[in-house]
Amino acid sequence: MLSEPEIRRLLTVSRPSRYIGHEVNIVRNPPEEIEVCVALAFPDVYEVGMSHLGLKILYDILNRLPWLAAERVFSPWPDMERRLRQEATPLATLESRRPLHTCDVVGFSVQHELCFTNILNMLDLAGIPFRAAERKAPAPLVIAGGPACFNPEPIAAFFDLIVIGDGETVTPAICDAIRDWKRSGSESKEELLRRLSAFEGVYVPAHFEPHYGPEGNLEAIEPLQAGKAFVQKAIVPDIEAIPYPEEQPVPFTELVHDRLAIEIARGCTRGCRFCQAGMIYRPVRERQPATISRIAEKALSLTGYDDLSLLSLSTGDYSCIEPLLIHLMDQREKDRISVSLPSLRIDSLSPLFMEQIKRVRKTGFTLAIEAGNERLRRIINKGLTDEDILRTAHLVYRADWNLIKLYCMIGLPFETDSDLEDTVKLAREIAAIGGKQSRRNRLNLSVSTFVPKAHTPFMWCAQIPLDEGRRRLHFIQESLRRGPVKVKWNQPEMSWLEGVFSRGDRRLTRSIEAAWRKGARYDAWAEHFNPAIWREAFAETGIDPNLYTERERGLDEILPWDHIRSGVSKAYLKQEWRRAAEALPTPDCRLGCLECGVCDHDVVDPVFAKPWSPPPVPSAHASPARTAPARYLITYSKTGSAALLGHMEFSRAFQRAFRRAHIPLRFSQGFHPLPKVTFTTALPLGTESFDETMVIETDGWLSIDQVTTELNQRLPDGITIKGIRKLDKASPIPRVKSSRYRISFEELELRRSRLDDFSARRHFEVVKKTKKGEHVLDIRPLITTLEFSNLNQLELVILHPEGPQIRPVEVIQSVFGLTDSESAHLHIQKIEQVLM
């Protein structure tokens, strides 16, 4: 549990729940057994990092080793960064508050190029030197992995080693070698790195040296270790062999993707020429449907999520998708758990998918058309016709979805202005289909600038100049400004910077450091991204960024990532580049091997799910059984770190606990059913309470003693059920009449004269700020008691009539004239409440 001073400090930053670290299902291996400590570092904010399945997989796999502790750390938001620097507090892990510089390994998950300055910021906050060559014992080994590592050269100097490809087997092997190295005590760090470099997928940047010609062109990448001329990606031949994290940490903060995700397949067979993931994750490896069903059953029970997401690069291509989807919906409909398919290709959609998905609640519908006409889609090998797209839009709107999100790119190879006109025309046609069915139907068009990526057929082509990207985007915006289509877009400047690094080399390292020193942070966040900083950094370090973006590469040119092998041969990529120039399609490799080079047809080959007949589910397709409803009043306390949860976070934590405890809550009707849970008050952030209540409605009667025990075992630290009693069916839901608070203020001096002045008044007006604006509230009639109970403590009793409410902190601020920063030192506890 967090200490009281730690809780007070966290109340001074936004979303303190990001930093609690006491989530349900976290792992803490016994400290006395730990020989290797790994910090799993995600260079973005908590709610982004905890949405990432790869982090959860590694967390689970590593913590299965009894001698290892794998703990999480995320990039602190700017307000928390300022606090850490002011207090000279080193960045630490969530689980044990272990400073990163004391770990054996700090492993970064590098998902995209715009997180590079966050990596440096986390290293700096941890007190760890940026460059591997500058780190001496006992500094931790700093490693990286993730899709952006398939061209790691701009950040290579920051890492001792980089994992290329699947990390599930090679990462434990690296940790085991570090364990042996620590035990021996005789090998140098250089000797350890030489040993690790023999592992498949391990890239030691110090073992390769780039050479540049007199005009700045890359002439060679020299291997410095005998027998290791290149790095072949690590690959898990069958993802069935990898355990799934069923008992994964359940966040308090609402995540970007706040659901249970199950990877049903890795890799893709489609061969879209712009898609790096489709190339680097080859070959396709599907999980068996019976395994998916078992994982879903257990993981939902252990986490309490109400949304199950089937994750894949192309979910509709999964061999058994229709029987699997029907089976999961038959299983989960009674529990009001929805199933979403986030990566559906338009040509894989069917009415069956839509009918199944909306059985519980409607999830979002995104149609990735990528380009505005069939010619461009043939160039990128996205085999979609306009007819396919329009037919799918008709199906979606007819199935009562009111919003379609359309995604496309500008700046694709061989694009012309007429292609942009076709994009506008197609968007209008889709909007017209929706408009014919309902005035409520909407269409959002999201536009981004195409960025060529390493290890794809387009890695040789030029990226459109920044000004040209702005012009093309402006054309689409203006063309659709007055119509029914809402246009959204990514800043072209962000795509420009991404393009610099996606095909950059080691000369960019100094520019990244310079940009960080100038304040670059969270470059993937529009509100924080500052392109001027980057222009200054490039100028200061003598870099022309446009040479990385706007220059077309020769097919025989040495590329910065040529020593990194994704498995797909360069000869195959060249062939695909030539086919793109002729707008020739390449078939799906499910129809026959295309000899791209990734499969050896011995150990590595596509793995497809076997034909499957799902077992019968009781009462399949029937409405959930409805028994006589019952209502219960639950009394509980919320103390310690639980006080750092906002009301919505607290409500979500409780609802997931109800699911984990298998309590049969009743739900509202409609497209988005909600559990029938009513909190009698919304406790303010930072306020502890020993007497809170809620009312729940259930299907049938509960065993009160059993439910109390079950809930207390599954609720997060700081939340305790104190009592449950059944309510009479005719009784109204209780309301809170008054609340009594104890307010402690060890570090403040509150003047008694201000309290005397308040007590003498008949009226005391304060300006209360709400989301709807400011309004004046007379709080004097609401306060029945406000008095000093001792030198550093107040007792406060507040009435709760209908209408605007006043929070205890607002009362103390107004009466004693405290600032927000002073109020952060108040320790507010709700002692009891009176119901009516």
Long-range contacts (C-beta under 8 A, 24 or more apart in sequence): 1-640, 1-641, 1-717, 1-718, 2-640, 2-641, 2-644, 4-827, 7-640, 7-641, 7-643, 7-644, 7-686, 8-824, 8-825, 8-827, 9-83, 10-644, 11-644, 11-685, 11-686, 11-824, 12-79, 12-83, 12-821, 12-824, 13-77, 13-79, 13-80, 13-83, 14-77, 14-79, 15-46, 15-47, 15-77, 15-253, 15-646, 16-644, 16-685, 17-251, 17-252, 17-253, 17-644, 17-645, 17-646, 17-649, 18-45, 18-46, 18-47, 18-74, 18-77, 18-80, 18-253, 19-46, 19-76, 19-80, 19-94, 20-94, 20-252, 20-641, 20-644, 21-72, 21-93, 21-94, 21-95, 21-97, 22-641, 22-716, 22-717, 22-718, 23-249, 23-250, 23-251, 23-252, 23-716, 24-249, 24-250, 24-303, 24-656, 24-657, 24-660, 24-714, 24-716, 25-247, 25-248, 25-249, 25-250, 25-302, 25-303, 26-94, 26-95, 26-249, 27-59, 27-63, 27-70, 27-95, 28-69, 28-95, 28-96, 29-63, 29-66, 29-68, 29-69, 31-69, 31-96, 33-66, 33-67, 34-67, 34-68, 34-69, 35-67, 35-68, 35-179, 35-182, 35-183, 36-67, 36-68, 36-69, 36-104, 36-105, 36-175, 36-178, 36-179, 36-182, 37-68, 37-69, 37-71, 37-98, 37-102, 37-103, 37-104, 37-105, 38-62, 38-68, 38-69, 38-70, 38-71, 38-103, 38-104, 38-105, 38-106, 38-107, 38-175, 39-71, 39-72, 39-73, 39-93, 39-98, 39-100, 39-103, 39-105, 39-106, 39-107, 39-140, 40-70, 40-71, 40-72, 40-73, 40-107, 40-109, 41-73, 41-74, 41-100, 41-106, 41-107, 41-108, 41-109, 41-119, 41-122, 42-72, 42-73, 42-74, 42-75, 42-108, 42-109, 43-75, 43-108, 43-109, 43-110, 43-115, 43-116, 43-118, 43-119, 43-121, 43-122, 44-74, 44-75, 44-111, 44-115, 44-118, 44-522, 44-524, 45-74, 45-75, 45-77, 45-522, 46-74, 46-251, 46-253, 47-251, 47-253, 47-254, 47-255, 47-256, 48-255, 48-256, 49-74, 49-75, 49-109, 50-74, 50-249, 50-251, 50-253, 50-255, 51-255, 51-256, 51-257, 51-258, 52-109, 52-111, 53-261, 53-263, 53-311, 54-109, 54-146, 54-167, 55-109, 56-245, 56-248, 56-249, 57-168, 57-242, 57-244, 57-245, 58-107, 58-167, 58-168, 58-171, 59-245, 59-248, 59-249, 60-243, 60-244, 60-245, 60-247, 60-248, 61-168, 61-171, 61-172, 61-242, 61-243, 62-171, 62-172, 62-175, 64-243, 65-172, 65-175, 67-179, 68-175, 68-179, 69-95, 69-96, 71-95, 71-96, 71-98, 71-103, 72-249, 73-100, 73-122, 75-115, 75-118, 75-121, 75-122, 75-522, 76-125, 78-521, 78-522, 78-528, 81-121, 81-125, 81-521, 84-125, 85-125, 90-125, 90-126, 90-127, 91-122, 91-125, 91-126, 99-126, 99-127, 100-126, 100-127, 100-128, 100-140, 101-126, 101-127, 101-128, 101-139, 101-140, 102-140, 103-140, 104-140, 104-141, 104-178, 104-182, 105-140, 105-141, 105-142, 105-143, 105-174, 105-175, 105-178, 106-140, 106-141, 106-142, 106-143, 107-142, 107-143, 107-144, 107-145, 107-171, 108-142, 108-143, 108-144, 108-145, 108-146, 108-159, 109-144, 109-145, 109-146, 110-144, 110-145, 110-146, 110-147, 110-148, 110-149, 110-152, 110-155, 111-146, 111-147, 111-148, 112-147, 112-148, 112-498, 112-524, 113-148, 113-154, 113-497, 113-498, 113-501, 113-502, 114-494, 114-497, 114-498, 114-501, 114-523, 114-524, 114-529, 115-148, 115-523, 115-524, 116-154, 116-155, 116-501, 116-512, 116-523, 117-512, 117-515, 117-516, 117-520, 117-521, 117-523, 118-521, 118-522, 118-523, 119-144, 119-155, 119-158, 120-158, 120-512, 120-513, 120-516, 121-516, 121-521, 123-158, 124-516, 130-157, 130-158, 130-513, 131-157, 131-158, 132-157, 132-158, 132-159, 132-160, 132-205, 132-206, 133-157, 133-206, 135-160, 137-189, 141-178, 141-189, 141-192, 143-174, 145-171, 147-276, 147-277, 147-280, 149-203, 150-233, 150-276, 150-280, 150-454, 150-455, 150-561, 150-564, 150-566, 151-453, 151-454, 151-455, 151-502, 151-503, 151-504, 151-560, 151-561, 151-564, 152-203, 152-205, 152-561, 152-564, 153-210, 153-504, 153-505, 153-506, 153-508, 153-560, 153-561, 154-501, 154-504, 154-505, 154-506, 154-508, 154-509, 154-512, 155-509, 155-512, 156-205, 156-506, 156-509, 157-205, 157-506, 157-509, 158-509, 159-205, 160-189, 160-193, 160-204, 160-206, 161-193, 161-196, 161-197, 161-202, 161-203, 161-204, 161-205, 162-202, 162-203, 162-204, 162-205, 163-201, 163-202, 163-203, 163-234, 164-201, 164-202, 164-203, 164-231, 164-232, 164-233, 164-234, 164-564, 165-201, 165-233, 165-234, 165-235, 165-280, 165-566, 166-201, 166-233, 166-234, 166-235, 166-236, 166-266, 167-201, 167-234, 168-236, 168-242, 169-234, 169-236, 169-242, 170-199, 170-200, 170-201, 170-202, 170-234, 173-199, 174-199, 174-202, 194-225, 197-225, 197-228, 198-228, 199-234, 200-232, 200-233, 200-234, 200-235, 201-231, 201-232, 201-233, 201-234, 201-235, 202-231, 202-234, 203-231, 203-564, 208-563, 210-505, 210-506, 210-560, 212-507, 216-547, 217-557, 218-505, 218-557, 218-558, 218-559, 218-560, 219-558, 220-558, 221-558, 221-560, 221-562, 221-563, 223-563, 229-563, 230-562, 230-563, 230-564, 230-565, 231-563, 231-564, 231-565, 232-565, 232-567, 233-280, 233-564, 233-565, 233-566, 233-567, 235-567, 235-604, 236-266, 236-285, 237-285, 237-603, 237-604, 237-605, 237-607, 238-285, 238-607, 239-263, 239-265, 239-266, 239-285, 239-287, 239-607, 240-287, 240-288, 240-291, 240-607, 244-295, 244-299, 245-299, 246-295, 246-298, 246-299, 246-302, 247-299, 247-302, 247-303, 248-299, 248-302, 248-303, 250-303, 250-304, 250-305, 250-653, 250-656, 252-645, 252-649, 252-652, 252-653, 252-716, 253-649, 254-648, 254-649, 254-652, 257-309, 257-342, 258-305, 258-307, 259-305, 259-307, 259-308, 259-309, 259-340, 260-296, 260-299, 260-300, 260-303, 260-305, 260-307, 260-308, 260-309, 261-309, 261-311, 262-287, 262-292, 262-295, 262-296, 262-299, 262-308, 262-309, 262-310, 262-311, 263-287, 263-311, 263-312, 264-292, 264-310, 264-311, 264-312, 264-315, 264-318, 264-324, 265-312, 265-313, 265-314, 265-315, 265-317, 265-318, 266-312, 266-313, 267-313, 267-606, 268-312, 268-313, 268-314, 268-317, 269-314, 269-317, 269-588, 269-589, 269-590, 269-606, 270-314, 270-317, 270-345, 270-381, 270-382, 270-588, 271-381, 271-576, 271-586, 271-588, 271-589, 271-594, 272-370, 272-380, 272-381, 272-382, 273-379, 273-380, 273-381, 273-456, 273-457, 273-458, 273-576, 273-577, 273-580, 274-370, 274-380, 274-409, 274-412, 274-450, 274-452, 274-453, 274-456, 274-458, 275-313, 275-456, 276-453, 276-454, 276-455, 276-456, 277-313, 278-313, 279-455, 279-456, 279-566, 279-568, 279-573, 280-455, 280-566, 280-568, 281-313, 282-566, 282-567, 282-568, 282-596, 282-598, 282-599, 283-589, 283-598, 283-599, 283-604, 283-605, 283-606, 283-607, 284-317, 284-589, 284-590, 284-606, 284-607, 284-608, 285-606, 285-607, 286-318, 286-319, 286-607, 286-608, 286-609, 287-609, 288-609, 288-610, 288-612, 289-320, 289-323, 289-324, 289-327, 289-609, 289-612, 289-614, 290-612, 292-324, 292-328, 293-324, 293-327, 293-328, 293-331, 293-614, 296-328, 296-331, 296-332, 297-331, 300-332, 300-335, 300-337, 300-659, 301-659, 301-660, 301-662, 302-660, 303-656, 303-660, 304-655, 304-656, 304-657, 304-658, 304-659, 304-660, 304-714, 305-337, 305-656, 305-659, 306-335, 306-336, 306-337, 306-338, 306-655, 306-656, 306-659, 307-337, 307-338, 307-339, 307-340, 307-363, 308-332, 308-337, 308-338, 308-339, 308-340, 309-339, 309-340, 309-341, 309-342, 310-339, 310-340, 310-341, 310-342, 311-342, 311-343, 312-343, 313-343, 314-343, 314-344, 314-345, 314-348, 315-341, 315-342, 315-343, 315-344, 315-348, 316-341, 316-343, 316-344, 316-345, 316-348, 316-349, 316-353, 317-345, 317-348, 317-590, 318-609, 319-608, 319-609, 319-611, 320-609, 320-610, 320-611, 320-612, 321-348, 322-350, 322-352, 322-353, 323-612, 323-613, 323-614, 324-612, 324-614, 325-352, 325-353, 325-356, 325-357, 326-352, 326-356, 326-614, 327-614, 327-617, 329-356, 329-359, 329-360, 330-617, 330-620, 330-621, 331-617, 332-360, 333-359, 333-360, 333-624, 334-619, 334-624, 334-625, 335-659, 336-360, 336-361, 336-667, 336-673, 336-675, 338-363, 340-364, 342-366, 345-384, 346-384, 346-388, 346-389, 346-392, 347-383, 347-384, 347-388, 349-392, 349-395, 349-396, 351-395, 351-399, 354-395, 354-396, 354-399, 354-401, 355-399, 358-399, 358-400, 358-671, 360-673, 361-671, 361-672, 361-673, 362-400, 362-401, 362-671, 362-672, 364-403, 364-405, 365-396, 365-401, 365-403, 365-404, 365-405, 366-404, 366-405, 366-406, 366-407, 367-392, 367-393, 367-396, 367-404, 367-405, 367-406, 367-407, 368-407, 368-408, 369-406, 369-407, 369-408, 369-426, 370-407, 370-408, 370-409, 370-412, 371-408, 371-409, 371-412, 371-415, 371-419, 371-423, 372-408, 372-419, 372-420, 372-421, 372-422, 372-423, 372-424, 372-425, 372-426, 373-419, 373-422, 373-423, 373-426, 375-419, 375-583, 376-412, 376-414, 376-415, 376-419, 378-583, 378-584, 378-585, 379-412, 379-413, 379-414, 379-580, 379-581, 379-583, 380-412, 380-413, 380-580, 381-576, 381-579, 381-580, 381-585, 381-586, 383-585, 386-426, 389-426, 389-430, 390-429, 390-430, 390-433, 393-430, 393-433, 393-434, 394-433, 397-433, 397-434, 397-437, 397-438, 397-441, 398-437, 400-671, 402-438, 402-440, 402-441, 402-442, 403-441, 403-442, 403-443, 403-444, 404-430, 404-434, 404-442, 404-443, 404-444, 405-444, 405-446, 406-430, 406-443, 406-444, 406-445, 406-446, 407-445, 407-446, 407-448, 408-445, 408-446, 408-447, 409-447, 409-448, 409-449, 409-450, 410-447, 410-448, 410-449, 410-450, 410-464, 410-469, 410-472, 410-473, 410-476, 411-449, 411-450, 411-463, 411-464, 411-468, 411-469, 411-472, 411-495, 412-450, 413-458, 413-461, 413-580, 413-581, 414-580, 414-581, 417-475, 420-472, 420-475, 420-476, 421-479, 423-476, 424-476, 424-479, 424-480, 427-480, 427-485, 428-480, 428-483, 428-485, 431-483, 431-484, 431-485, 434-484, 435-484, 442-484, 442-486, 443-484, 443-485, 443-486, 444-485, 444-486, 444-487, 444-488, 445-476, 445-480, 445-485, 445-486, 445-487, 445-488, 446-488, 446-489, 446-490, 447-473, 447-476, 447-487, 447-488, 447-489, 447-490, 448-489, 448-490, 448-495, 449-473, 449-490, 449-492, 449-495, 449-496, 450-495, 451-495, 451-498, 451-499, 451-502, 452-499, 452-502, 452-503, 453-502, 453-503, 454-502, 454-503, 454-559, 454-560, 454-561, 454-564, 455-561, 455-564, 455-566, 455-568, 455-573, 456-573, 457-573, 457-574, 457-576, 457-577, 457-579, 457-580, 458-577, 458-580, 459-503, 459-553, 459-559, 459-573, 460-552, 460-553, 460-554, 460-555, 460-557, 460-577, 461-552, 461-553, 461-577, 462-549, 462-550, 462-551, 462-552, 463-495, 463-496, 463-499, 463-549, 463-550, 464-550, 465-546, 465-549, 465-550, 466-492, 466-493, 466-496, 469-495, 469-496, 491-526, 491-529, 493-529, 493-531, 494-523, 494-524, 494-526, 494-529, 496-531, 496-545, 496-549, 497-523, 497-529, 497-531, 497-534, 497-545, 499-548, 499-549, 500-545, 500-548, 500-549, 501-548, 503-548, 503-553, 503-559, 503-560, 504-548, 504-560, 505-560, 506-560, 507-543, 508-543, 508-548, 510-541, 511-537, 511-538, 511-540, 511-541, 511-543, 512-537, 514-540, 514-541, 566-598, 567-596, 567-597, 567-598, 567-604, 568-596, 568-597, 568-598, 569-596, 569-597, 571-597, 572-596, 572-597, 625-699, 626-699, 627-699, 627-700, 628-700, 629-666, 629-697, 629-698, 629-699, 629-729, 630-697, 630-698, 630-699, 630-700, 630-701, 630-702, 630-726, 630-729, 631-695, 631-696, 631-697, 631-698, 631-726, 631-727, 631-729, 631-731, 632-695, 632-696, 632-698, 632-702, 632-704, 632-724, 632-725, 632-726, 632-727, 633-693, 633-694, 633-695, 633-724, 633-725, 633-726, 633-727, 633-734, 634-693, 634-694, 634-695, 634-696, 634-721, 634-723, 634-724, 635-691, 635-692, 635-693, 635-721, 635-722, 635-723, 635-724, 636-692, 636-693, 636-694, 636-719, 636-720, 636-721, 636-722, 637-688, 637-689, 637-690, 637-691, 637-692, 637-719, 637-720, 637-722, 638-683, 638-688, 638-689, 638-692, 638-718, 638-719, 639-688, 639-689, 639-690, 639-718, 639-720, 639-829, 640-688, 640-717, 640-718, 641-717, 641-718, 642-688, 642-716, 642-717, 642-718, 642-719, 643-685, 643-686, 643-687, 643-688, 643-718, 644-685, 644-686, 645-685, 646-685, 647-679, 647-682, 647-683, 647-685, 650-683, 650-719, 651-677, 651-679, 653-715, 653-716, 653-719, 654-694, 654-715, 654-719, 657-711, 657-714, 657-715, 657-716, 657-719, 658-696, 658-711, 660-714, 661-707, 661-710, 661-711, 661-713, 661-714, 662-710, 663-696, 663-698, 663-702, 663-707, 663-710, 663-711, 664-698, 664-699, 664-700, 665-696, 665-697, 665-698, 665-699, 666-697, 666-698, 666-699, 678-733, 680-733, 680-734, 680-735, 680-736, 680-833, 680-835, 681-736, 681-739, 681-800, 681-833, 683-830, 684-807, 684-808, 684-809, 684-828, 686-809, 686-828, 687-741, 687-807, 687-808, 687-809, 687-828, 687-829, 687-830, 688-827, 688-828, 688-829, 688-830, 689-829, 689-830, 690-829, 690-830, 690-831, 690-832, 691-722, 691-830, 691-831, 691-832, 691-833, 692-830, 692-833, 693-734, 693-736, 693-833, 693-835, 695-727, 695-733, 695-734, 701-726, 734-835, 734-836, 735-800, 735-835, 735-836, 736-800, 736-833, 736-834, 736-835, 736-836, 737-799, 737-800, 737-833, 737-834, 737-835, 737-836, 738-784, 738-797, 738-798, 738-799, 738-800, 738-833, 738-834, 739-797, 739-798, 739-800, 739-830, 739-832, 739-833, 739-834, 740-785, 740-795, 740-796, 740-797, 740-830, 740-831, 740-832, 740-833, 741-794, 741-795, 741-796, 741-797, 741-798, 741-808, 741-828, 741-829, 741-830, 741-831, 742-789, 742-793, 742-794, 742-795, 742-796, 742-828, 742-829, 742-831, 743-793, 743-794, 743-795, 743-796, 743-808, 743-812, 743-826, 743-827, 743-828, 743-829, 744-792, 744-793, 744-826, 744-827, 744-829, 745-792, 745-793, 745-794, 745-825, 745-826, 745-827, 746-792, 746-825, 746-827, 747-825, 748-818, 748-822, 748-825, 748-826, 750-794, 750-812, 750-816, 751-816, 752-788, 754-815, 754-816, 754-817, 755-786, 755-787, 755-788, 755-815, 755-816, 758-783, 758-786, 758-815, 759-786, 764-814, 764-815, 766-806, 766-810, 766-814, 768-804, 768-806, 768-810, 770-804, 775-804, 777-804, 777-806, 779-806, 779-810, 779-811, 779-814, 782-806, 783-811, 786-811, 786-815
